[in-house]
Amino acid sequence: MDAQSATEIKRARQIAAYPWFAKKKPWQKEIKKMLDNGFKMEVEAMISKDLEYLTGQYVPMKLKDKKQWLD
């Protein structure tokens, strides 16, 4: 495992342990899926590209197209 992957796994586990996320079973399920599949967290991956694109285009597009989000 490379250093970036180890960092991403560590970060996902930290996020899962946050009090707000820890109480939300759907979020725990999604974070576990990401860890099991070895996928980089999508939003963090996009932030490295262009924050303006992420907030101005990508997130609104995802919300409009999918209409699926976790509470």
All heavy atoms as a GROMACS GRO file, in nm:
protein
  593
    1MET      N    1   0.085  -0.117   0.000
    1MET     CA    2   0.000   0.000   0.000
    1MET      C    3   0.090   0.124   0.000
    1MET      O    4   0.183   0.133   0.077
    1MET     CB    5  -0.090  -0.005   0.124
    1MET     CG    6  -0.171   0.119   0.143
    1MET     SD    7  -0.273   0.124   0.294
    1MET     CE    8  -0.322  -0.043   0.322
    2ASP      N    9   0.059   0.221  -0.088
    2ASP     CA   10   0.139   0.342  -0.092
    2ASP      C   11   0.096   0.439   0.018
    2ASP      O   12  -0.007   0.421   0.083
    2ASP     CB   13   0.135   0.407  -0.230
    2ASP     CG   14  -0.003   0.457  -0.269
    2ASP    OD1   15  -0.091   0.467  -0.183
    2ASP    OD2   16  -0.022   0.488  -0.388
    3ALA      N   17   0.175   0.542   0.038
    3ALA     CA   18   0.151   0.638   0.147
    3ALA      C   19   0.018   0.710   0.128
    3ALA      O   20  -0.054   0.735   0.225
    3ALA     CB   21   0.264   0.738   0.154
    4GLN      N   22  -0.017   0.742   0.003
    4GLN     CA   23  -0.142   0.812  -0.022
    4GLN      C   24  -0.261   0.724   0.016
    4GLN      O   25  -0.354   0.770   0.080
    4GLN     CB   26  -0.153   0.854  -0.168
    4GLN     CG   27  -0.278   0.936  -0.196
    4GLN     CD   28  -0.284   0.988  -0.338
    4GLN    OE1   29  -0.198   0.960  -0.418
    4GLN    NE2   30  -0.387   1.063  -0.368
    5SER      N   31  -0.258   0.597  -0.021
    5SER     CA   32  -0.366   0.505   0.014
    5SER      C   33  -0.379   0.491   0.164
    5SER      O   34  -0.491   0.490   0.218
    5SER     CB   35  -0.343   0.368  -0.049
    5SER     OG   36  -0.348   0.377  -0.189
    6ALA      N   37  -0.269   0.479   0.233
    6ALA     CA   38  -0.271   0.467   0.379
    6ALA      C   39  -0.332   0.592   0.441
    6ALA      O   40  -0.410   0.583   0.536
    6ALA     CB   41  -0.131   0.443   0.432
    7THR      N   42  -0.297   0.708   0.388
    7THR     CA   43  -0.353   0.834   0.438
    7THR      C   44  -0.503   0.840   0.414
    7THR      O   45  -0.578   0.883   0.502
    7THR     CB   46  -0.283   0.954   0.370
    7THR    OG1   47  -0.144   0.947   0.399
    7THR    CG2   48  -0.338   1.085   0.419
    8GLU      N   49  -0.547   0.797   0.296
    8GLU     CA   50  -0.690   0.799   0.264
    8GLU      C   51  -0.769   0.705   0.355
    8GLU      O   52  -0.878   0.739   0.401
    8GLU     CB   53  -0.711   0.763   0.118
    8GLU     CG   54  -0.659   0.869   0.024
    8GLU     CD   55  -0.645   0.820  -0.118
    8GLU    OE1   56  -0.683   0.707  -0.149
    8GLU    OE2   57  -0.594   0.898  -0.200
    9ILE      N   58  -0.712   0.589   0.383
    9ILE     CA   59  -0.779   0.493   0.472
    9ILE      C   60  -0.787   0.550   0.613
    9ILE      O   61  -0.892   0.545   0.677
    9ILE     CB   62  -0.706   0.358   0.470
    9ILE    CG1   63  -0.727   0.290   0.334
    9ILE    CG2   64  -0.750   0.268   0.584
    9ILE    CD1   65  -0.638   0.171   0.309
   10LYS      N   66  -0.678   0.609   0.657
   10LYS     CA   67  -0.676   0.670   0.791
   10LYS      C   68  -0.781   0.780   0.799
   10LYS      O   69  -0.855   0.790   0.897
   10LYS     CB   70  -0.537   0.727   0.820
   10LYS     CG   71  -0.525   0.793   0.955
   10LYS     CD   72  -0.384   0.847   0.977
   10LYS     CE   73  -0.375   0.923   1.109
   10LYS     NZ   74  -0.244   0.984   1.125
   11ARG      N   75  -0.789   0.863   0.695
   11ARG     CA   76  -0.885   0.974   0.693
   11ARG      C   77  -1.029   0.922   0.693
   11ARG      O   78  -1.114   0.976   0.764
   11ARG     CB   79  -0.860   1.062   0.571
   11ARG     CG   80  -0.949   1.183   0.565
   11ARG     CD   81  -0.910   1.283   0.674
   11ARG     NE   82  -1.000   1.395   0.667
   11ARG     CZ   83  -1.069   1.443   0.770
   11ARG    NH1   84  -1.053   1.392   0.890
   11ARG    NH2   85  -1.150   1.543   0.756
   12ALA      N   86  -1.058   0.821   0.616
   12ALA     CA   87  -1.193   0.764   0.613
   12ALA      C   88  -1.232   0.710   0.750
   12ALA      O   89  -1.346   0.729   0.795
   12ALA     CB   90  -1.202   0.654   0.507
   13ARG      N   91  -1.139   0.648   0.817
   13ARG     CA   92  -1.166   0.596   0.952
   13ARG      C   93  -1.188   0.710   1.051
   13ARG      O   94  -1.273   0.699   1.140
   13ARG     CB   95  -1.053   0.505   0.997
   13ARG     CG   96  -1.054   0.374   0.922
   13ARG     CD   97  -0.948   0.279   0.969
   13ARG     NE   98  -0.958   0.152   0.896
   13ARG     CZ   99  -0.855   0.076   0.864
   13ARG    NH1  100  -0.734   0.110   0.901
   13ARG    NH2  101  -0.874  -0.036   0.797
   14GLN      N  102  -1.113   0.818   1.036
   14GLN     CA  103  -1.134   0.934   1.123
   14GLN      C  104  -1.273   0.992   1.102
   14GLN      O  105  -1.343   1.025   1.198
   14GLN     CB  106  -1.028   1.041   1.095
   14GLN     CG  107  -0.890   1.008   1.142
   14GLN     CD  108  -0.788   1.110   1.095
   14GLN    OE1  109  -0.808   1.183   0.997
   14GLN    NE2  110  -0.674   1.114   1.164
   15ILE      N  111  -1.312   1.006   0.976
   15ILE     CA  112  -1.444   1.060   0.945
   15ILE      C  113  -1.553   0.970   1.002
   15ILE      O  114  -1.650   1.017   1.062
   15ILE     CB  115  -1.462   1.079   0.793
   15ILE    CG1  116  -1.371   1.193   0.745
   15ILE    CG2  117  -1.608   1.104   0.756
   15ILE    CD1  118  -1.358   1.204   0.596
   16ALA      N  119  -1.539   0.840   0.988
   16ALA     CA  120  -1.637   0.745   1.040
   16ALA      C  121  -1.651   0.757   1.192
   16ALA      O  122  -1.758   0.731   1.246
   16ALA     CB  123  -1.600   0.603   1.001
   17ALA      N  124  -1.544   0.797   1.259
   17ALA     CA  125  -1.546   0.808   1.406
   17ALA      C  126  -1.601   0.941   1.456
   17ALA      O  127  -1.628   0.953   1.575
   17ALA     CB  128  -1.406   0.786   1.461
   18TYR      N  129  -1.617   1.041   1.370
   18TYR     CA  130  -1.674   1.168   1.414
   18TYR      C  131  -1.810   1.141   1.477
   18TYR      O  132  -1.887   1.058   1.426
   18TYR     CB  133  -1.694   1.264   1.297
   18TYR     CG  134  -1.570   1.324   1.238
   18TYR    CD1  135  -1.577   1.390   1.116
   18TYR    CD2  136  -1.446   1.318   1.300
   18TYR    CE1  137  -1.464   1.446   1.058
   18TYR    CE2  138  -1.334   1.375   1.243
   18TYR     CZ  139  -1.344   1.439   1.122
   18TYR     OH  140  -1.233   1.495   1.065
   19PRO      N  141  -1.844   1.210   1.584
   19PRO     CA  142  -1.973   1.184   1.652
   19PRO      C  143  -2.093   1.189   1.558
   19PRO      O  144  -2.181   1.103   1.566
   19PRO     CB  145  -1.980   1.294   1.758
   19PRO     CG  146  -1.836   1.324   1.788
   19PRO     CD  147  -1.765   1.309   1.656
   20TRP      N  148  -2.097   1.287   1.469
   20TRP     CA  149  -2.214   1.298   1.380
   20TRP      C  150  -2.223   1.177   1.288
   20TRP      O  151  -2.329   1.119   1.270
   20TRP     CB  152  -2.206   1.427   1.298
   20TRP     CG  153  -2.331   1.453   1.221
   20TRP    CD1  154  -2.441   1.522   1.265
   20TRP    CD2  155  -2.362   1.412   1.088
   20TRP    NE1  156  -2.537   1.525   1.168
   20TRP    CE2  157  -2.491   1.458   1.057
   20TRP    CE3  158  -2.295   1.339   0.991
   20TRP    CZ2  159  -2.552   1.436   0.935
   20TRP    CZ3  160  -2.356   1.316   0.870
   20TRP    CH2  161  -2.483   1.365   0.843
   21PHE      N  162  -2.112   1.137   1.229
   21PHE     CA  163  -2.112   1.022   1.138
   21PHE      C  164  -2.129   0.890   1.213
   21PHE      O  165  -2.190   0.798   1.161
   21PHE     CB  166  -1.982   1.017   1.056
   21PHE     CG  167  -1.973   1.123   0.950
   21PHE    CD1  168  -1.891   1.233   0.968
   21PHE    CD2  169  -2.045   1.114   0.833
   21PHE    CE1  170  -1.882   1.331   0.870
   21PHE    CE2  171  -2.037   1.210   0.735
   21PHE     CZ  172  -1.955   1.320   0.754
   22ALA      N  173  -2.074   0.882   1.333
   22ALA     CA  174  -2.080   0.758   1.410
   22ALA      C  175  -2.223   0.717   1.441
   22ALA      O  176  -2.253   0.598   1.454
   22ALA     CB  177  -2.000   0.772   1.539
   23LYS      N  178  -2.313   0.814   1.450
   23LYS     CA  179  -2.453   0.788   1.483
   23LYS      C  180  -2.539   0.761   1.361
   23LYS      O  181  -2.657   0.732   1.374
   23LYS     CB  182  -2.512   0.906   1.560
   23LYS     CG  183  -2.444   0.929   1.694
   23LYS     CD  184  -2.499   1.051   1.761
   23LYS     CE  185  -2.425   1.080   1.890
   23LYS     NZ  186  -2.471   1.205   1.952
   24LYS      N  187  -2.484   0.772   1.243
   24LYS     CA  188  -2.560   0.760   1.118
   24LYS      C  189  -2.524   0.630   1.048
   24LYS      O  190  -2.422   0.620   0.982
   24LYS     CB  191  -2.531   0.878   1.026
   24LYS     CG  192  -2.557   1.014   1.088
   24LYS     CD  193  -2.704   1.043   1.094
   24LYS     CE  194  -2.727   1.186   1.141
   24LYS     NZ  195  -2.865   1.225   1.130
   25LYS      N  196  -2.610   0.529   1.060
   25LYS     CA  197  -2.582   0.398   1.000
   25LYS      C  198  -2.564   0.404   0.849
   25LYS      O  199  -2.475   0.338   0.795
   25LYS     CB  200  -2.689   0.298   1.040
   25LYS     CG  201  -2.676   0.256   1.184
   25LYS     CD  202  -2.772   0.146   1.219
   25LYS     CE  203  -2.754   0.111   1.366
   25LYS     NZ  204  -2.830  -0.005   1.405
   26PRO      N  205  -2.645   0.482   0.776
   26PRO     CA  206  -2.622   0.487   0.630
   26PRO      C  207  -2.483   0.540   0.594
   26PRO      O  208  -2.420   0.491   0.501
   26PRO     CB  209  -2.732   0.580   0.579
   26PRO     CG  210  -2.841   0.571   0.682
   26PRO     CD  211  -2.768   0.554   0.813
   27TRP      N  212  -2.435   0.640   0.668
   27TRP     CA  213  -2.301   0.693   0.643
   27TRP      C  214  -2.196   0.589   0.676
   27TRP      O  215  -2.097   0.573   0.603
   27TRP     CB  216  -2.277   0.820   0.724
   27TRP     CG  217  -2.333   0.941   0.659
   27TRP    CD1  218  -2.452   1.002   0.688
   27TRP    CD2  219  -2.276   1.016   0.552
   27TRP    NE1  220  -2.471   1.111   0.606
   27TRP    CE2  221  -2.364   1.122   0.522
   27TRP    CE3  222  -2.158   1.004   0.480
   27TRP    CZ2  223  -2.337   1.215   0.422
   27TRP    CZ3  224  -2.131   1.097   0.380
   27TRP    CH2  225  -2.220   1.201   0.353
   28GLN      N  226  -2.214   0.518   0.786
   28GLN     CA  227  -2.119   0.414   0.824
   28GLN      C  228  -2.111   0.307   0.715
   28GLN      O  229  -2.003   0.260   0.681
   28GLN     CB  230  -2.157   0.352   0.959
   28GLN     CG  231  -2.142   0.446   1.076
   28GLN     CD  232  -1.998   0.487   1.101
   28GLN    OE1  233  -1.907   0.406   1.093
   28GLN    NE2  234  -1.978   0.614   1.131
   29LYS      N  235  -2.226   0.272   0.662
   29LYS     CA  236  -2.232   0.171   0.555
   29LYS      C  237  -2.154   0.219   0.432
   29LYS      O  238  -2.076   0.143   0.373
   29LYS     CB  239  -2.377   0.143   0.519
   29LYS     CG  240  -2.396   0.040   0.412
   29LYS     CD  241  -2.544   0.020   0.383
   29LYS     CE  242  -2.564  -0.071   0.265
   29LYS     NZ  243  -2.705  -0.084   0.229
   30GLU      N  244  -2.173   0.345   0.393
   30GLU     CA  245  -2.104   0.398   0.276
   30GLU      C  246  -1.953   0.408   0.298
   30GLU      O  247  -1.875   0.375   0.209
   30GLU     CB  248  -2.161   0.536   0.239
   30GLU     CG  249  -2.302   0.531   0.185
   30GLU     CD  250  -2.314   0.448   0.059
   30GLU    OE1  251  -2.231   0.462  -0.032
   30GLU    OE2  252  -2.411   0.368   0.050
   31ILE      N  253  -1.913   0.454   0.415
   31ILE     CA  254  -1.770   0.464   0.444
   31ILE      C  255  -1.707   0.325   0.444
   31ILE      O  256  -1.598   0.304   0.391
   31ILE     CB  257  -1.746   0.538   0.577
   31ILE    CG1  258  -1.789   0.685   0.562
   31ILE    CG2  259  -1.598   0.530   0.619
   31ILE    CD1  260  -1.796   0.762   0.692
   32LYS      N  261  -1.776   0.228   0.501
   32LYS     CA  262  -1.726   0.090   0.502
   32LYS      C  263  -1.711   0.038   0.360
   32LYS      O  264  -1.612  -0.026   0.326
   32LYS     CB  265  -1.818  -0.002   0.582
   32LYS     CG  266  -1.765  -0.144   0.590
   32LYS     CD  267  -1.856  -0.232   0.673
   32LYS     CE  268  -1.810  -0.375   0.686
   32LYS     NZ  269  -1.731  -0.434   0.584
   33LYS      N  270  -1.810   0.067   0.274
   33LYS     CA  271  -1.801   0.024   0.133
   33LYS      C  272  -1.677   0.084   0.067
   33LYS      O  273  -1.607   0.014  -0.007
   33LYS     CB  274  -1.925   0.069   0.055
   33LYS     CG  275  -2.039  -0.026   0.060
   33LYS     CD  276  -2.138   0.008  -0.050
   33LYS     CE  277  -2.266   0.058   0.007
   33LYS     NZ  278  -2.366   0.091  -0.094
   34MET      N  279  -1.652   0.213   0.092
   34MET     CA  280  -1.535   0.277   0.032
   34MET      C  281  -1.407   0.210   0.081
   34MET      O  282  -1.316   0.185   0.002
   34MET     CB  283  -1.533   0.425   0.066
   34MET     CG  284  -1.634   0.504  -0.013
   34MET     SD  285  -1.616   0.682   0.009
   34MET     CE  286  -1.674   0.701   0.175
   35LEU      N  287  -1.400   0.181   0.210
   35LEU     CA  288  -1.281   0.116   0.264
   35LEU      C  289  -1.265  -0.025   0.208
   35LEU      O  290  -1.156  -0.066   0.171
   35LEU     CB  291  -1.288   0.111   0.417
   35LEU     CG  292  -1.268   0.246   0.487
   35LEU    CD1  293  -1.305   0.234   0.634
   35LEU    CD2  294  -1.125   0.293   0.470
   36ASP      N  295  -1.376  -0.099   0.201
   36ASP     CA  296  -1.371  -0.236   0.148
   36ASP      C  297  -1.329  -0.240   0.002
   36ASP      O  298  -1.257  -0.330  -0.041
   36ASP     CB  299  -1.507  -0.305   0.164
   36ASP     CG  300  -1.542  -0.336   0.309
   36ASP    OD1  301  -1.453  -0.326   0.396
   36ASP    OD2  302  -1.659  -0.368   0.336
   37ASN      N  303  -1.374  -0.141  -0.075
   37ASN     CA  304  -1.346  -0.138  -0.218
   37ASN      C  305  -1.216  -0.064  -0.252
   37ASN      O  306  -1.172  -0.067  -0.365
   37ASN     CB  307  -1.461  -0.074  -0.294
   37ASN     CG  308  -1.585  -0.159  -0.290
   37ASN    OD1  309  -1.578  -0.281  -0.294
   37ASN    ND2  310  -1.700  -0.096  -0.280
   38GLY      N  311  -1.160   0.004  -0.154
   38GLY     CA  312  -1.036   0.078  -0.178
   38GLY      C  313  -1.055   0.204  -0.261
   38GLY      O  314  -0.961   0.255  -0.320
   39PHE      N  315  -1.177   0.256  -0.265
   39PHE     CA  316  -1.203   0.376  -0.342
   39PHE      C  317  -1.164   0.501  -0.264
   39PHE      O  318  -1.189   0.509  -0.145
   39PHE     CB  319  -1.350   0.388  -0.379
   39PHE     CG  320  -1.399   0.284  -0.474
   39PHE    CD1  321  -1.529   0.238  -0.467
   39PHE    CD2  322  -1.316   0.231  -0.571
   39PHE    CE1  323  -1.574   0.141  -0.554
   39PHE    CE2  324  -1.361   0.135  -0.658
   39PHE     CZ  325  -1.491   0.090  -0.649
   40LYS      N  326  -1.107   0.595  -0.334
   40LYS     CA  327  -1.078   0.724  -0.274
   40LYS      C  328  -1.210   0.797  -0.256
   40LYS      O  329  -1.299   0.786  -0.339
   40LYS     CB  330  -0.986   0.805  -0.366
   40LYS     CG  331  -0.942   0.935  -0.307
   40LYS     CD  332  -0.836   0.999  -0.393
   40LYS     CE  333  -0.782   1.122  -0.324
   40LYS     NZ  334  -0.671   1.179  -0.396
   41MET      N  335  -1.221   0.869  -0.148
   41MET     CA  336  -1.345   0.943  -0.124
   41MET      C  337  -1.364   1.043  -0.237
   41MET      O  338  -1.277   1.125  -0.265
   41MET     CB  339  -1.341   1.010   0.012
   41MET     CG  340  -1.331   0.906   0.124
   41MET     SD  341  -1.338   0.977   0.286
   41MET     CE  342  -1.513   1.014   0.296
   42GLU      N  343  -1.478   1.037  -0.302
   42GLU     CA  344  -1.504   1.113  -0.423
   42GLU      C  345  -1.484   1.263  -0.406
   42GLU      O  346  -1.418   1.327  -0.487
   42GLU     CB  347  -1.646   1.083  -0.470
   42GLU     CG  348  -1.681   1.146  -0.602
   42GLU     CD  349  -1.817   1.102  -0.652
   42GLU    OE1  350  -1.897   1.048  -0.573
   42GLU    OE2  351  -1.842   1.125  -0.769
   43VAL      N  352  -1.540   1.321  -0.303
   43VAL     CA  353  -1.529   1.466  -0.286
   43VAL      C  354  -1.386   1.507  -0.262
   43VAL      O  355  -1.339   1.605  -0.320
   43VAL     CB  356  -1.621   1.515  -0.173
   43VAL    CG1  357  -1.597   1.662  -0.142
   43VAL    CG2  358  -1.767   1.492  -0.210
   44GLU      N  359  -1.313   1.433  -0.180
   44GLU     CA  360  -1.173   1.467  -0.157
   44GLU      C  361  -1.093   1.456  -0.286
   44GLU      O  362  -1.003   1.534  -0.310
   44GLU     CB  363  -1.114   1.381  -0.046
   44GLU     CG  364  -1.166   1.420   0.091
   44GLU     CD  365  -1.093   1.351   0.204
   44GLU    OE1  366  -0.989   1.288   0.180
   44GLU    OE2  367  -1.142   1.361   0.317
   45ALA      N  368  -1.127   1.360  -0.368
   45ALA     CA  369  -1.059   1.344  -0.496
   45ALA      C  370  -1.086   1.465  -0.586
   45ALA      O  371  -0.997   1.516  -0.654
   45ALA     CB  372  -1.104   1.217  -0.566
   46MET      N  373  -1.209   1.514  -0.583
   46MET     CA  374  -1.246   1.627  -0.667
   46MET      C  375  -1.185   1.758  -0.616
   46MET      O  376  -1.151   1.845  -0.694
   46MET     CB  377  -1.399   1.640  -0.675
   46MET     CG  378  -1.467   1.523  -0.744
   46MET     SD  379  -1.410   1.498  -0.914
   46MET     CE  380  -1.469   1.647  -0.991
   47ILE      N  381  -1.172   1.773  -0.484
   47ILE     CA  382  -1.116   1.895  -0.428
   47ILE      C  383  -0.975   1.920  -0.481
   47ILE      O  384  -0.935   2.033  -0.505
   47ILE     CB  385  -1.117   1.892  -0.274
   47ILE    CG1  386  -1.260   1.912  -0.225
   47ILE    CG2  387  -1.025   1.997  -0.214
   47ILE    CD1  388  -1.277   1.895  -0.076
   48SER      N  389  -0.902   1.812  -0.503
   48SER     CA  390  -0.766   1.828  -0.552
   48SER      C  391  -0.762   1.883  -0.694
   48SER      O  392  -0.660   1.931  -0.739
   48SER     CB  393  -0.691   1.695  -0.546
   48SER     OG  394  -0.744   1.604  -0.641
   49LYS      N  395  -0.874   1.878  -0.765
   49LYS     CA  396  -0.881   1.929  -0.902
   49LYS      C  397  -0.902   2.080  -0.904
   49LYS      O  398  -0.822   2.154  -0.950
   49LYS     CB  399  -0.994   1.860  -0.980
   49LYS     CG  400  -0.982   1.710  -0.985
   49LYS     CD  401  -0.857   1.665  -1.055
   49LYS     CE  402  -0.848   1.515  -1.057
   49LYS     NZ  403  -0.716   1.464  -1.075
   50ASP      N  404  -1.018   2.124  -0.854
   50ASP     CA  405  -1.053   2.265  -0.858
   50ASP      C  406  -1.174   2.287  -0.768
   50ASP      O  407  -1.283   2.242  -0.799
   50ASP     CB  408  -1.084   2.306  -1.002
   50ASP     CG  409  -1.123   2.452  -1.016
   50ASP    OD1  410  -1.111   2.528  -0.919
   50ASP    OD2  411  -1.164   2.491  -1.127
   51LEU      N  412  -1.154   2.356  -0.659
   51LEU     CA  413  -1.260   2.378  -0.562
   51LEU      C  414  -1.378   2.454  -0.622
   51LEU      O  415  -1.494   2.424  -0.594
   51LEU     CB  416  -1.207   2.451  -0.438
   51LEU     CG  417  -1.302   2.466  -0.322
   51LEU    CD1  418  -1.354   2.331  -0.276
   51LEU    CD2  419  -1.235   2.538  -0.207
   52GLU      N  420  -1.350   2.549  -0.708
   52GLU     CA  421  -1.457   2.626  -0.772
   52GLU      C  422  -1.544   2.536  -0.860
   52GLU      O  423  -1.666   2.545  -0.860
   52GLU     CB  424  -1.398   2.740  -0.855
   52GLU     CG  425  -1.505   2.837  -0.905
   52GLU     CD  426  -1.442   2.958  -0.971
   52GLU    OE1  427  -1.349   3.017  -0.912
   52GLU    OE2  428  -1.488   2.993  -1.080
   53TYR      N  429  -1.480   2.447  -0.934
   53TYR     CA  430  -1.554   2.350  -1.016
   53TYR      C  431  -1.639   2.260  -0.927
   53TYR      O  432  -1.756   2.235  -0.955
   53TYR     CB  433  -1.460   2.265  -1.101
   53TYR     CG  434  -1.528   2.147  -1.165
   53TYR    CD1  435  -1.611   2.165  -1.276
   53TYR    CD2  436  -1.514   2.019  -1.113
   53TYR    CE1  437  -1.677   2.058  -1.333
   53TYR    CE2  438  -1.579   1.911  -1.170
   53TYR     CZ  439  -1.661   1.931  -1.280
   53TYR     OH  440  -1.727   1.824  -1.336
   54LEU      N  441  -1.580   2.214  -0.818
   54LEU     CA  442  -1.650   2.123  -0.727
   54LEU      C  443  -1.777   2.187  -0.672
   54LEU      O  444  -1.884   2.128  -0.679
   54LEU     CB  445  -1.557   2.082  -0.612
   54LEU     CG  446  -1.619   1.993  -0.505
   54LEU    CD1  447  -1.647   1.854  -0.562
   54LEU    CD2  448  -1.528   1.984  -0.385
   55THR      N  449  -1.764   2.307  -0.617
   55THR     CA  450  -1.879   2.371  -0.553
   55THR      C  451  -1.976   2.434  -0.652
   55THR      O  452  -2.096   2.440  -0.626
   55THR     CB  453  -1.833   2.479  -0.453
   55THR    OG1  454  -1.755   2.577  -0.521
   55THR    CG2  455  -1.754   2.417  -0.341
   56GLY      N  456  -1.925   2.482  -0.764
   56GLY     CA  457  -2.010   2.551  -0.859
   56GLY      C  458  -2.079   2.462  -0.961
   56GLY      O  459  -2.186   2.495  -1.011
   57GLN      N  460  -2.016   2.348  -0.993
   57GLN     CA  461  -2.071   2.264  -1.099
   57GLN      C  462  -2.094   2.120  -1.057
   57GLN      O  463  -2.202   2.066  -1.072
   57GLN     CB  464  -1.978   2.267  -1.220
   57GLN     CG  465  -1.967   2.404  -1.284
   57GLN     CD  466  -1.871   2.403  -1.401
   57GLN    OE1  467  -1.854   2.303  -1.470
   57GLN    NE2  468  -1.805   2.516  -1.424
   58TYR      N  469  -1.990   2.056  -1.004
   58TYR     CA  470  -1.996   1.912  -0.978
   58TYR      C  471  -2.101   1.874  -0.874
   58TYR      O  472  -2.186   1.789  -0.899
   58TYR     CB  473  -1.858   1.861  -0.937
   58TYR     CG  474  -1.854   1.712  -0.914
   58TYR    CD1  475  -1.850   1.624  -1.021
   58TYR    CD2  476  -1.858   1.658  -0.786
   58TYR    CE1  477  -1.848   1.488  -1.002
   58TYR    CE2  478  -1.856   1.522  -0.766
   58TYR     CZ  479  -1.852   1.437  -0.875
   58TYR     OH  480  -1.851   1.302  -0.854
   59VAL      N  481  -2.096   1.937  -0.756
   59VAL     CA  482  -2.191   1.902  -0.651
   59VAL      C  483  -2.334   1.933  -0.693
   59VAL      O  484  -2.423   1.847  -0.679
   59VAL     CB  485  -2.154   1.968  -0.516
   59VAL    CG1  486  -2.265   1.950  -0.414
   59VAL    CG2  487  -2.022   1.910  -0.464
   60PRO      N  488  -2.363   2.053  -0.747
   60PRO     CA  489  -2.501   2.077  -0.792
   60PRO      C  490  -2.548   1.976  -0.898
   60PRO      O  491  -2.663   1.932  -0.895
   60PRO     CB  492  -2.495   2.219  -0.850
   60PRO     CG  493  -2.382   2.284  -0.777
   60PRO     CD  494  -2.282   2.174  -0.757
   61MET      N  495  -2.458   1.936  -0.989
   61MET     CA  496  -2.493   1.838  -1.091
   61MET      C  497  -2.528   1.703  -1.025
   61MET      O  498  -2.626   1.639  -1.060
   61MET     CB  499  -2.378   1.819  -1.189
   61MET     CG  500  -2.398   1.709  -1.290
   61MET     SD  501  -2.249   1.669  -1.384
   61MET     CE  502  -2.143   1.602  -1.256
   62LYS      N  503  -2.445   1.660  -0.928
   62LYS     CA  504  -2.469   1.532  -0.861
   62LYS      C  505  -2.602   1.535  -0.786
   62LYS      O  506  -2.678   1.438  -0.791
   62LYS     CB  507  -2.356   1.500  -0.762
   62LYS     CG  508  -2.224   1.470  -0.829
   62LYS     CD  509  -2.231   1.342  -0.909
   62LYS     CE  510  -2.170   1.230  -0.832
   62LYS     NZ  511  -2.162   1.105  -0.906
   63LEU      N  512  -2.631   1.644  -0.719
   63LEU     CA  513  -2.757   1.654  -0.645
   63LEU      C  514  -2.877   1.654  -0.739
   63LEU      O  515  -2.979   1.591  -0.711
   63LEU     CB  516  -2.758   1.780  -0.558
   63LEU     CG  517  -2.661   1.779  -0.441
   63LEU    CD1  518  -2.659   1.915  -0.373
   63LEU    CD2  519  -2.695   1.670  -0.341
   64LYS      N  520  -2.865   1.723  -0.850
   64LYS     CA  521  -2.975   1.730  -0.946
   64LYS      C  522  -2.996   1.596  -1.015
   64LYS      O  523  -3.109   1.548  -1.028
   64LYS     CB  524  -2.944   1.837  -1.051
   64LYS     CG  525  -3.052   1.850  -1.156
   64LYS     CD  526  -3.011   1.955  -1.260
   64LYS     CE  527  -3.108   1.951  -1.374
   64LYS     NZ  528  -3.055   2.009  -1.494
   65ASP      N  529  -2.888   1.534  -1.061
   65ASP     CA  530  -2.899   1.409  -1.138
   65ASP      C  531  -2.938   1.289  -1.053
   65ASP      O  532  -3.022   1.210  -1.092
   65ASP     CB  533  -2.766   1.379  -1.210
   65ASP     CG  534  -2.737   1.479  -1.320
   65ASP    OD1  535  -2.827   1.557  -1.357
   65ASP    OD2  536  -2.623   1.479  -1.368
   66LYS      N  537  -2.877   1.276  -0.938
   66LYS     CA  538  -2.899   1.156  -0.857
   66LYS      C  539  -3.021   1.167  -0.767
   66LYS      O  540  -3.093   1.071  -0.747
   66LYS     CB  541  -2.776   1.128  -0.769
   66LYS     CG  542  -2.651   1.101  -0.847
   66LYS     CD  543  -2.639   0.958  -0.880
   66LYS     CE  544  -2.506   0.936  -0.952
   66LYS     NZ  545  -2.478   0.805  -0.980
   67LYS      N  546  -3.037   1.285  -0.709
   67LYS     CA  547  -3.143   1.305  -0.611
   67LYS      C  548  -3.140   1.198  -0.504
   67LYS      O  549  -3.241   1.154  -0.455
   67LYS     CB  550  -3.280   1.316  -0.678
   67LYS     CG  551  -3.289   1.437  -0.767
   67LYS     CD  552  -3.426   1.458  -0.822
   67LYS     CE  553  -3.419   1.581  -0.912
   67LYS     NZ  554  -3.534   1.609  -0.982
   68GLN      N  555  -3.019   1.152  -0.475
   68GLN     CA  556  -2.996   1.055  -0.370
   68GLN      C  557  -2.885   1.107  -0.282
   68GLN      O  558  -2.775   1.131  -0.328
   68GLN     CB  559  -2.953   0.920  -0.428
   68GLN     CG  560  -3.055   0.855  -0.515
   68GLN     CD  561  -3.000   0.726  -0.575
   68GLN    OE1  562  -2.894   0.679  -0.539
   68GLN    NE2  563  -3.073   0.670  -0.668
   69TRP      N  564  -2.915   1.128  -0.157
   69TRP     CA  565  -2.814   1.171  -0.064
   69TRP      C  566  -2.847   1.115   0.073
   69TRP      O  567  -2.958   1.076   0.100
   69TRP     CB  568  -2.799   1.323  -0.058
   69TRP     CG  569  -2.928   1.396  -0.046
   69TRP    CD1  570  -2.996   1.422   0.069
   69TRP    CD2  571  -3.008   1.451  -0.151
   69TRP    NE1  572  -3.112   1.490   0.043
   69TRP    CE2  573  -3.121   1.509  -0.092
   69TRP    CE3  574  -2.993   1.457  -0.288
   69TRP    CZ2  575  -3.220   1.573  -0.165
   69TRP    CZ3  576  -3.092   1.521  -0.360
   69TRP    CH2  577  -3.204   1.579  -0.300
   70LEU      N  578  -2.747   1.110   0.155
   70LEU     CA  579  -2.764   1.057   0.289
   70LEU      C  580  -2.795   1.170   0.385
   70LEU      O  581  -2.745   1.280   0.370
   70LEU     CB  582  -2.636   0.986   0.335
   70LEU     CG  583  -2.593   0.866   0.250
   70LEU    CD1  584  -2.460   0.815   0.300
   70LEU    CD2  585  -2.696   0.757   0.255
   71ASP      N  586  -2.878   1.141   0.485
   71ASP     CA  587  -2.912   1.239   0.586
   71ASP      C  588  -2.822   1.221   0.706
   71ASP      O  589  -2.793   1.116   0.748
   71ASP     CB  590  -3.058   1.223   0.627
   71ASP     CG  591  -3.098   1.322   0.732
   71ASP    OD1  592  -3.032   1.426   0.747
   71ASP    OD2  593  -3.199   1.296   0.800
   0.00000   0.00000   0.00000
